[in-house]
Amino acid sequence: MYALKSILMLGHPAKADVNYHAKAMLEAFKHHGDAFPEGSDTGKTHAKKKIWTDKEGFKDKGQAAGKAIMALIKVSESGDNKLIKSKFAGVGKSCKSCHDDYRKKGR
């Protein structure tokens, strides 16, 4: 997200790399559901307890974020900066929605 933000919002000259970074995010996201296996709710964590008790909701949020990333990939080579920024904002909103529900504040 930070690399894409630098390119799209802060004017970094690597506009050709938007597609690369979006695809890398999607690849990482394929492992999203594996991040909090049974028994990982002990010790120091930045996750709220809800992440282990609402697995279906967590999965749904992950799928929504994955769809938002795919929408960004789809437009990433269009050259339409307004559309690309809009899809990037959609990714940010979907990530924030999950973080609001499943991640403790302060991280």
N, CA, C and O atoms as CSV, one atom per row, in Angstrom:
chain,resi,resn,atom,element,x,y,z
A,1,MET,N,N,0.823,-1.194,0.000
A,1,MET,CA,C,0.000,0.000,0.000
A,1,MET,C,C,0.866,1.256,0.000
A,1,MET,O,O,0.559,2.231,-0.686
A,2,TYR,N,N,1.948,1.224,0.775
A,2,TYR,CA,C,2.790,2.420,0.847
A,2,TYR,C,C,3.464,2.723,-0.485
A,2,TYR,O,O,3.581,3.884,-0.876
A,3,ALA,N,N,3.905,1.683,-1.179
A,3,ALA,CA,C,4.528,1.906,-2.486
A,3,ALA,C,C,3.510,2.489,-3.462
A,3,ALA,O,O,3.815,3.425,-4.201
A,4,LEU,N,N,2.311,1.935,-3.462
A,4,LEU,CA,C,1.272,2.453,-4.354
A,4,LEU,C,C,0.888,3.879,-3.986
A,4,LEU,O,O,0.677,4.715,-4.865
A,5,LYS,N,N,0.797,4.155,-2.702
A,5,LYS,CA,C,0.485,5.516,-2.267
A,5,LYS,C,C,1.558,6.488,-2.748
A,5,LYS,O,O,1.244,7.586,-3.209
A,6,SER,N,N,2.812,6.090,-2.641
A,6,SER,CA,C,3.901,6.956,-3.103
A,6,SER,C,C,3.789,7.253,-4.582
A,6,SER,O,O,4.010,8.382,-5.019
A,7,ILE,N,N,3.445,6.237,-5.349
A,7,ILE,CA,C,3.328,6.412,-6.795
A,7,ILE,C,C,2.098,7.247,-7.149
A,7,ILE,O,O,2.193,8.203,-7.919
A,8,LEU,N,N,0.952,6.886,-6.589
A,8,LEU,CA,C,-0.309,7.499,-6.993
A,8,LEU,C,C,-0.599,8.846,-6.344
A,8,LEU,O,O,-1.110,9.756,-6.996
A,9,MET,N,N,-0.279,8.972,-5.082
A,9,MET,CA,C,-0.681,10.175,-4.350
A,9,MET,C,C,0.455,11.172,-4.139
A,9,MET,O,O,0.220,12.374,-4.019
A,10,LEU,N,N,1.675,10.673,-4.095
A,10,LEU,CA,C,2.802,11.556,-3.791
A,10,LEU,C,C,3.655,11.876,-5.009
A,10,LEU,O,O,4.664,12.572,-4.902
A,11,GLY,N,N,3.247,11.364,-6.172
A,11,GLY,CA,C,3.925,11.732,-7.410
A,11,GLY,C,C,5.222,11.021,-7.708
A,11,GLY,O,O,6.008,11.511,-8.519
A,12,HIS,N,N,5.478,9.884,-7.085
A,12,HIS,CA,C,6.676,9.115,-7.409
A,12,HIS,C,C,6.626,8.778,-8.896
A,12,HIS,O,O,5.554,8.449,-9.405
A,13,PRO,N,N,7.732,8.850,-9.596
A,13,PRO,CA,C,7.714,8.678,-11.055
A,13,PRO,C,C,7.521,7.248,-11.562
A,13,PRO,O,O,7.498,7.052,-12.777
A,14,ALA,N,N,7.384,6.265,-10.720
A,14,ALA,CA,C,7.319,4.864,-11.162
A,14,ALA,C,C,5.895,4.414,-11.495
A,14,ALA,O,O,5.467,3.355,-11.037
A,15,LYS,N,N,5.165,5.187,-12.274
A,15,LYS,CA,C,3.778,4.862,-12.605
A,15,LYS,C,C,3.637,3.500,-13.281
A,15,LYS,O,O,2.596,2.856,-13.149
A,16,ALA,N,N,4.638,3.064,-13.983
A,16,ALA,CA,C,4.588,1.759,-14.649
A,16,ALA,C,C,4.585,0.615,-13.645
A,16,ALA,O,O,4.282,-0.521,-14.009
A,17,ASP,N,N,4.915,0.893,-12.396
A,17,ASP,CA,C,4.993,-0.147,-11.372
A,17,ASP,C,C,3.689,-0.353,-10.605
A,17,ASP,O,O,3.632,-1.203,-9.717
A,18,VAL,N,N,2.649,0.398,-10.924
A,18,VAL,CA,C,1.372,0.257,-10.221
A,18,VAL,C,C,0.852,-1.173,-10.357
A,18,VAL,O,O,0.453,-1.785,-9.366
A,19,ASN,N,N,0.856,-1.699,-11.560
A,19,ASN,CA,C,0.365,-3.054,-11.798
A,19,ASN,C,C,1.186,-4.071,-11.009
A,19,ASN,O,O,0.626,-4.984,-10.402
A,20,TYR,N,N,2.484,-3.919,-11.017
A,20,TYR,CA,C,3.376,-4.831,-10.277
A,20,TYR,C,C,3.018,-4.860,-8.791
A,20,TYR,O,O,2.856,-5.933,-8.210
A,21,HIS,N,N,2.894,-3.682,-8.178
A,21,HIS,CA,C,2.607,-3.608,-6.742
A,21,HIS,C,C,1.207,-4.132,-6.422
A,21,HIS,O,O,1.009,-4.793,-5.402
A,22,ALA,N,N,0.247,-3.843,-7.281
A,22,ALA,CA,C,-1.110,-4.348,-7.059
A,22,ALA,C,C,-1.129,-5.876,-7.137
A,22,ALA,O,O,-1.783,-6.530,-6.324
A,23,LYS,N,N,-0.421,-6.442,-8.102
A,23,LYS,CA,C,-0.358,-7.906,-8.218
A,23,LYS,C,C,0.371,-8.522,-7.018
A,23,LYS,O,O,-0.002,-9.599,-6.553
A,24,ALA,N,N,1.393,-7.851,-6.523
A,24,ALA,CA,C,2.117,-8.348,-5.341
A,24,ALA,C,C,1.195,-8.352,-4.118
A,24,ALA,O,O,1.248,-9.271,-3.302
A,25,MET,N,N,0.366,-7.340,-3.996
A,25,MET,CA,C,-0.594,-7.308,-2.897
A,25,MET,C,C,-1.577,-8.479,-3.005
A,25,MET,O,O,-1.901,-9.118,-2.003
A,26,LEU,N,N,-2.040,-8.748,-4.202
A,26,LEU,CA,C,-2.971,-9.859,-4.393
A,26,LEU,C,C,-2.302,-11.186,-4.045
A,26,LEU,O,O,-2.924,-12.040,-3.412
A,27,GLU,N,N,-1.059,-11.371,-4.443
A,27,GLU,CA,C,-0.329,-12.601,-4.108
A,27,GLU,C,C,-0.214,-12.759,-2.594
A,27,GLU,O,O,-0.436,-13.850,-2.068
A,28,ALA,N,N,0.126,-11.692,-1.899
A,28,ALA,CA,C,0.225,-11.743,-0.438
A,28,ALA,C,C,-1.139,-12.027,0.170
A,28,ALA,O,O,-1.245,-12.749,1.161
A,29,PHE,N,N,-2.172,-11.466,-0.417
A,29,PHE,CA,C,-3.514,-11.621,0.118
A,29,PHE,C,C,-4.034,-13.053,0.005
A,29,PHE,O,O,-4.948,-13.437,0.734
A,30,LYS,N,N,-3.480,-13.821,-0.874
A,30,LYS,CA,C,-3.903,-15.214,-1.016
A,30,LYS,C,C,-3.656,-15.997,0.271
A,30,LYS,O,O,-4.247,-17.059,0.468
A,31,HIS,N,N,-2.794,-15.489,1.146
A,31,HIS,CA,C,-2.461,-16.154,2.402
A,31,HIS,C,C,-3.139,-15.493,3.597
A,31,HIS,O,O,-2.876,-15.851,4.745
A,32,HIS,N,N,-3.992,-14.550,3.330
A,32,HIS,CA,C,-4.674,-13.779,4.366
A,32,HIS,C,C,-5.389,-14.677,5.372
A,32,HIS,O,O,-5.263,-14.475,6.580
A,33,GLY,N,N,-6.124,-15.647,4.894
A,33,GLY,CA,C,-6.888,-16.523,5.774
A,33,GLY,C,C,-6.036,-17.436,6.637
A,33,GLY,O,O,-6.519,-17.972,7.634
A,34,ASP,N,N,-4.783,-17.616,6.269
A,34,ASP,CA,C,-3.877,-18.477,7.017
A,34,ASP,C,C,-3.159,-17.741,8.149
A,34,ASP,O,O,-2.390,-18.345,8.896
A,35,ALA,N,N,-3.408,-16.451,8.273
A,35,ALA,CA,C,-2.643,-15.625,9.198
A,35,ALA,C,C,-2.984,-15.844,10.666
A,35,ALA,O,O,-2.164,-15.546,11.534
A,36,PHE,N,N,-4.176,-16.357,10.963
A,36,PHE,CA,C,-4.612,-16.482,12.352
A,36,PHE,C,C,-5.167,-17.881,12.608
A,36,PHE,O,O,-6.366,-18.039,12.836
A,37,PRO,N,N,-4.298,-18.901,12.573
A,37,PRO,CA,C,-4.773,-20.274,12.768
A,37,PRO,C,C,-5.227,-20.529,14.207
A,37,PRO,O,O,-4.920,-19.765,15.122
A,38,GLU,N,N,-5.951,-21.602,14.373
A,38,GLU,CA,C,-6.397,-22.037,15.692
A,38,GLU,C,C,-5.194,-22.096,16.640
A,38,GLU,O,O,-4.145,-22.634,16.287
A,39,GLY,N,N,-5.351,-21.548,17.826
A,39,GLY,CA,C,-4.280,-21.566,18.811
A,39,GLY,C,C,-3.358,-20.360,18.761
A,39,GLY,O,O,-2.489,-20.218,19.621
A,40,SER,N,N,-3.526,-19.483,17.768
A,40,SER,CA,C,-2.646,-18.317,17.667
A,40,SER,C,C,-3.187,-17.129,18.450
A,40,SER,O,O,-2.691,-16.011,18.311
A,41,ASP,N,N,-4.197,-17.370,19.267
A,41,ASP,CA,C,-4.811,-16.294,20.034
A,41,ASP,C,C,-4.159,-16.087,21.404
A,41,ASP,O,O,-4.721,-15.404,22.260
A,42,THR,N,N,-2.998,-16.663,21.608
A,42,THR,CA,C,-2.303,-16.504,22.883
A,42,THR,C,C,-1.075,-15.617,22.695
A,42,THR,O,O,-0.575,-15.449,21.583
A,43,GLY,N,N,-0.615,-15.068,23.781
A,43,GLY,CA,C,0.570,-14.213,23.720
A,43,GLY,C,C,0.223,-12.820,23.227
A,43,GLY,O,O,-0.948,-12.459,23.110
A,44,LYS,N,N,1.250,-12.052,22.940
A,44,LYS,CA,C,1.073,-10.677,22.501
A,44,LYS,C,C,0.585,-10.667,21.052
A,44,LYS,O,O,1.201,-11.268,20.172
A,45,THR,N,N,-0.506,-9.988,20.826
A,45,THR,CA,C,-1.057,-9.889,19.480
A,45,THR,C,C,-1.721,-8.535,19.290
A,45,THR,O,O,-2.178,-7.922,20.254
A,46,HIS,N,N,-1.773,-8.080,18.079
A,46,HIS,CA,C,-2.452,-6.821,17.753
A,46,HIS,C,C,-3.853,-7.092,17.231
A,46,HIS,O,O,-4.579,-6.167,16.866
A,47,ALA,N,N,-4.229,-8.365,17.197
A,47,ALA,CA,C,-5.561,-8.739,16.728
A,47,ALA,C,C,-6.551,-8.714,17.883
A,47,ALA,O,O,-6.221,-9.059,19.017
A,48,LYS,N,N,-7.768,-8.299,17.567
A,48,LYS,CA,C,-8.852,-8.384,18.541
A,48,LYS,C,C,-9.288,-9.844,18.645
A,48,LYS,O,O,-9.112,-10.615,17.702
A,49,LYS,N,N,-9.852,-10.219,19.781
A,49,LYS,CA,C,-10.340,-11.592,19.986
A,49,LYS,C,C,-11.339,-11.994,18.900
A,49,LYS,O,O,-11.452,-13.170,18.553
A,50,LYS,N,N,-12.048,-11.023,18.380
A,50,LYS,CA,C,-13.084,-11.263,17.370
A,50,LYS,C,C,-12.538,-11.976,16.127
A,50,LYS,O,O,-13.281,-12.655,15.418
A,51,ILE,N,N,-11.251,-11.818,15.873
A,51,ILE,CA,C,-10.664,-12.432,14.682
A,51,ILE,C,C,-10.742,-13.962,14.740
A,51,ILE,O,O,-10.789,-14.633,13.709
A,52,TRP,N,N,-10.755,-14.501,15.975
A,52,TRP,CA,C,-10.843,-15.957,16.144
A,52,TRP,C,C,-12.287,-16.426,16.344
A,52,TRP,O,O,-12.604,-17.587,16.083
A,53,THR,N,N,-13.157,-15.534,16.804
A,53,THR,CA,C,-14.542,-15.937,17.070
A,53,THR,C,C,-15.479,-15.638,15.903
A,53,THR,O,O,-16.574,-16.195,15.834
A,54,ASP,N,N,-15.068,-14.777,14.999
A,54,ASP,CA,C,-15.897,-14.416,13.841
A,54,ASP,C,C,-15.142,-14.729,12.552
A,54,ASP,O,O,-14.908,-13.850,11.723
A,55,LYS,N,N,-14.774,-15.976,12.404
A,55,LYS,CA,C,-13.972,-16.384,11.246
A,55,LYS,C,C,-14.686,-16.094,9.927
A,55,LYS,O,O,-14.042,-15.720,8.946
A,56,GLU,N,N,-16.004,-16.262,9.892
A,56,GLU,CA,C,-16.757,-16.019,8.655
A,56,GLU,C,C,-16.733,-14.542,8.278
A,56,GLU,O,O,-16.556,-14.195,7.110
A,57,GLY,N,N,-16.911,-13.675,9.272
A,57,GLY,CA,C,-16.837,-12.238,9.015
A,57,GLY,C,C,-15.453,-11.818,8.550
A,57,GLY,O,O,-15.317,-10.996,7.645
A,58,PHE,N,N,-14.432,-12.381,9.170
A,58,PHE,CA,C,-13.051,-12.093,8.785
A,58,PHE,C,C,-12.796,-12.556,7.349
A,58,PHE,O,O,-12.153,-11.861,6.563
A,59,LYS,N,N,-13.308,-13.733,7.027
A,59,LYS,CA,C,-13.157,-14.258,5.665
A,59,LYS,C,C,-13.865,-13.346,4.662
A,59,LYS,O,O,-13.324,-13.057,3.595
A,60,ASP,N,N,-15.060,-12.898,5.002
A,60,ASP,CA,C,-15.818,-12.015,4.108
A,60,ASP,C,C,-15.066,-10.706,3.861
A,60,ASP,O,O,-15.009,-10.220,2.731
A,61,LYS,N,N,-14.495,-10.144,4.918
A,61,LYS,CA,C,-13.731,-8.890,4.774
A,61,LYS,C,C,-12.509,-9.120,3.882
A,61,LYS,O,O,-12.160,-8.272,3.060
A,62,GLY,N,N,-11.871,-10.270,4.052
A,62,GLY,CA,C,-10.720,-10.593,3.216
A,62,GLY,C,C,-11.102,-10.745,1.755
A,62,GLY,O,O,-10.373,-10.299,0.869
A,63,GLN,N,N,-12.238,-11.373,1.502
A,63,GLN,CA,C,-12.690,-11.536,0.122
A,63,GLN,C,C,-13.030,-10.187,-0.501
A,63,GLN,O,O,-12.753,-9.961,-1.679
A,64,ALA,N,N,-13.626,-9.293,0.276
A,64,ALA,CA,C,-13.941,-7.957,-0.225
A,64,ALA,C,C,-12.663,-7.203,-0.584
A,64,ALA,O,O,-12.599,-6.527,-1.611
A,65,ALA,N,N,-11.655,-7.323,0.265
A,65,ALA,CA,C,-10.382,-6.663,-0.021
A,65,ALA,C,C,-9.731,-7.268,-1.261
A,65,ALA,O,O,-9.179,-6.544,-2.088
A,66,GLY,N,N,-9.793,-8.584,-1.392
A,66,GLY,CA,C,-9.248,-9.239,-2.584
A,66,GLY,C,C,-9.920,-8.752,-3.854
A,66,GLY,O,O,-9.251,-8.531,-4.863
A,67,LYS,N,N,-11.233,-8.584,-3.817
A,67,LYS,CA,C,-11.969,-8.075,-4.986
A,67,LYS,C,C,-11.564,-6.643,-5.299
A,67,LYS,O,O,-11.443,-6.266,-6.464
A,68,ALA,N,N,-11.354,-5.844,-4.256
A,68,ALA,CA,C,-10.928,-4.460,-4.466
A,68,ALA,C,C,-9.535,-4.416,-5.099
A,68,ALA,O,O,-9.268,-3.579,-5.961
A,69,ILE,N,N,-8.660,-5.306,-4.673
A,69,ILE,CA,C,-7.312,-5.368,-5.258
A,69,ILE,C,C,-7.403,-5.799,-6.723
A,69,ILE,O,O,-6.709,-5.242,-7.574
A,70,MET,N,N,-8.250,-6.781,-7.023
A,70,MET,CA,C,-8.407,-7.220,-8.418
A,70,MET,C,C,-8.959,-6.101,-9.297
A,70,MET,O,O,-8.583,-5.980,-10.463
A,71,ALA,N,N,-9.853,-5.285,-8.736
A,71,ALA,CA,C,-10.377,-4.143,-9.498
A,71,ALA,C,C,-9.260,-3.140,-9.795
A,71,ALA,O,O,-9.215,-2.555,-10.877
A,72,LEU,N,N,-8.366,-2.947,-8.833
A,72,LEU,CA,C,-7.218,-2.063,-9.050
A,72,LEU,C,C,-6.303,-2.628,-10.127
A,72,LEU,O,O,-5.844,-1.892,-11.001
A,73,ILE,N,N,-6.039,-3.912,-10.072
A,73,ILE,CA,C,-5.186,-4.543,-11.089
A,73,ILE,C,C,-5.784,-4.340,-12.475
A,73,ILE,O,O,-5.078,-4.020,-13.431
A,74,LYS,N,N,-7.080,-4.530,-12.562
A,74,LYS,CA,C,-7.764,-4.435,-13.851
A,74,LYS,C,C,-7.577,-3.069,-14.518
A,74,LYS,O,O,-7.442,-2.993,-15.739
A,75,VAL,N,N,-7.569,-1.999,-13.734
A,75,VAL,CA,C,-7.443,-0.655,-14.299
A,75,VAL,C,C,-6.020,-0.104,-14.236
A,75,VAL,O,O,-5.754,0.986,-14.743
A,76,SER,N,N,-5.112,-0.847,-13.621
A,76,SER,CA,C,-3.778,-0.311,-13.325
A,76,SER,C,C,-2.965,0.087,-14.541
A,76,SER,O,O,-2.086,0.942,-14.433
A,77,GLU,N,N,-3.228,-0.497,-15.675
A,77,GLU,CA,C,-2.466,-0.144,-16.874
A,77,GLU,C,C,-3.262,0.724,-17.838
A,77,GLU,O,O,-2.851,0.920,-18.982
A,78,SER,N,N,-4.384,1.238,-17.389
A,78,SER,CA,C,-5.258,2.027,-18.255
A,78,SER,C,C,-4.704,3.418,-18.545
A,78,SER,O,O,-5.043,4.024,-19.561
A,79,GLY,N,N,-3.852,3.922,-17.654
A,79,GLY,CA,C,-3.350,5.278,-17.821
A,79,GLY,C,C,-4.315,6.329,-17.295
A,79,GLY,O,O,-3.995,7.518,-17.300
A,80,ASP,N,N,-5.487,5.911,-16.844
A,80,ASP,CA,C,-6.494,6.810,-16.297
A,80,ASP,C,C,-6.235,7.000,-14.805
A,80,ASP,O,O,-6.740,6.245,-13.974
A,81,ASN,N,N,-5.444,8.017,-14.479
A,81,ASN,CA,C,-5.023,8.212,-13.091
A,81,ASN,C,C,-6.198,8.403,-12.141
A,81,ASN,O,O,-6.152,7.936,-11.003
A,82,LYS,N,N,-7.237,9.074,-12.585
A,82,LYS,CA,C,-8.399,9.290,-11.725
A,82,LYS,C,C,-9.061,7.952,-11.383
A,82,LYS,O,O,-9.421,7.719,-10.229
A,83,LEU,N,N,-9.223,7.082,-12.366
A,83,LEU,CA,C,-9.821,5.770,-12.151
A,83,LEU,C,C,-8.915,4.893,-11.280
A,83,LEU,O,O,-9.394,4.205,-10.379
A,84,ILE,N,N,-7.631,4.918,-11.547
A,84,ILE,CA,C,-6.680,4.129,-10.761
A,84,ILE,C,C,-6.707,4.581,-9.302
A,84,ILE,O,O,-6.733,3.748,-8.396
A,85,LYS,N,N,-6.699,5.885,-9.071
A,85,LYS,CA,C,-6.747,6.400,-7.693
A,85,LYS,C,C,-8.050,6.002,-7.010
A,85,LYS,O,O,-8.065,5.700,-5.817
A,86,SER,N,N,-9.130,6.002,-7.761
A,86,SER,CA,C,-10.418,5.598,-7.201
A,86,SER,C,C,-10.388,4.136,-6.752
A,86,SER,O,O,-10.878,3.808,-5.672
A,87,LYS,N,N,-9.816,3.262,-7.576
A,87,LYS,CA,C,-9.733,1.846,-7.215
A,87,LYS,C,C,-8.756,1.635,-6.064
A,87,LYS,O,O,-8.976,0.774,-5.213
A,88,PHE,N,N,-7.681,2.416,-6.034
A,88,PHE,CA,C,-6.738,2.359,-4.918
A,88,PHE,C,C,-7.444,2.761,-3.615
A,88,PHE,O,O,-7.247,2.132,-2.575
A,89,ALA,N,N,-8.255,3.798,-3.684
A,89,ALA,CA,C,-9.019,4.228,-2.502
A,89,ALA,C,C,-9.961,3.116,-2.049
A,89,ALA,O,O,-10.169,2.927,-0.850
A,90,GLY,N,N,-10.529,2.384,-3.001
A,90,GLY,CA,C,-11.392,1.255,-2.663
A,90,GLY,C,C,-10.637,0.173,-1.910
A,90,GLY,O,O,-11.175,-0.433,-0.983
A,91,VAL,N,N,-9.400,-0.072,-2.302
A,91,VAL,CA,C,-8.570,-1.040,-1.582
A,91,VAL,C,C,-8.337,-0.552,-0.158
A,91,VAL,O,O,-8.465,-1.319,0.797
A,92,GLY,N,N,-8.000,0.711,-0.021
A,92,GLY,CA,C,-7.770,1.278,1.304
A,92,GLY,C,C,-8.995,1.183,2.198
A,92,GLY,O,O,-8.880,0.871,3.384
A,93,LYS,N,N,-10.163,1.450,1.636
A,93,LYS,CA,C,-11.406,1.371,2.417
A,93,LYS,C,C,-11.682,-0.062,2.860
A,93,LYS,O,O,-12.110,-0.292,3.991
A,94,SER,N,N,-11.439,-1.021,1.976
A,94,SER,CA,C,-11.707,-2.410,2.353
A,94,SER,C,C,-10.716,-2.880,3.426
A,94,SER,O,O,-11.092,-3.613,4.340
A,95,CYS,N,N,-9.477,-2.466,3.316
A,95,CYS,CA,C,-8.486,-2.819,4.338
A,95,CYS,C,C,-8.850,-2.170,5.673
A,95,CYS,O,O,-8.808,-2.823,6.715
A,96,LYS,N,N,-9.204,-0.898,5.641
A,96,LYS,CA,C,-9.566,-0.181,6.866
A,96,LYS,C,C,-10.778,-0.821,7.533
A,96,LYS,O,O,-10.827,-0.928,8.758
A,97,SER,N,N,-11.741,-1.240,6.745
A,97,SER,CA,C,-12.933,-1.877,7.294
A,97,SER,C,C,-12.571,-3.114,8.112
A,97,SER,O,O,-13.113,-3.335,9.195
A,98,CYS,N,N,-11.663,-3.904,7.588
A,98,CYS,CA,C,-11.210,-5.097,8.308
A,98,CYS,C,C,-10.401,-4.705,9.540
A,98,CYS,O,O,-10.605,-5.262,10.619
A,99,HIS,N,N,-9.500,-3.767,9.390
A,99,HIS,CA,C,-8.677,-3.333,10.513
A,99,HIS,C,C,-9.550,-2.759,11.624
A,99,HIS,O,O,-9.291,-3.011,12.801
A,100,ASP,N,N,-10.569,-1.999,11.275
A,100,ASP,CA,C,-11.470,-1.433,12.281
A,100,ASP,C,C,-12.132,-2.528,13.111
A,100,ASP,O,O,-12.303,-2.381,14.321
A,101,ASP,N,N,-12.500,-3.618,12.457
A,101,ASP,CA,C,-13.212,-4.700,13.147
A,101,ASP,C,C,-12.292,-5.691,13.852
A,101,ASP,O,O,-12.667,-6.250,14.883
A,102,TYR,N,N,-11.099,-5.918,13.315
A,102,TYR,CA,C,-10.287,-7.039,13.784
A,102,TYR,C,C,-8.903,-6.681,14.319
A,102,TYR,O,O,-8.183,-7.571,14.771
A,103,ARG,N,N,-8.513,-5.424,14.282
A,103,ARG,CA,C,-7.183,-5.055,14.774
A,103,ARG,C,C,-7.317,-4.030,15.895
A,103,ARG,O,O,-8.100,-3.084,15.806
A,104,LYS,N,N,-6.539,-4.240,16.945
A,104,LYS,CA,C,-6.555,-3.317,18.077
A,104,LYS,C,C,-6.010,-1.959,17.650
A,104,LYS,O,O,-5.172,-1.870,16.752
A,105,LYS,N,N,-6.483,-0.923,18.287
A,105,LYS,CA,C,-6.005,0.444,18.014
A,105,LYS,C,C,-4.548,0.561,18.438
A,105,LYS,O,O,-4.059,-0.209,19.264
A,106,GLY,N,N,-3.868,1.539,17.855
A,106,GLY,CA,C,-2.485,1.795,18.229
A,106,GLY,C,C,-1.480,1.021,17.404
A,106,GLY,O,O,-0.296,0.986,17.739
A,107,ARG,N,N,-1.930,0.410,16.348
A,107,ARG,CA,C,-1.019,-0.334,15.476
A,107,ARG,C,C,-1.363,-0.055,14.055
A,107,ARG,O,O,-0.718,-0.582,13.149
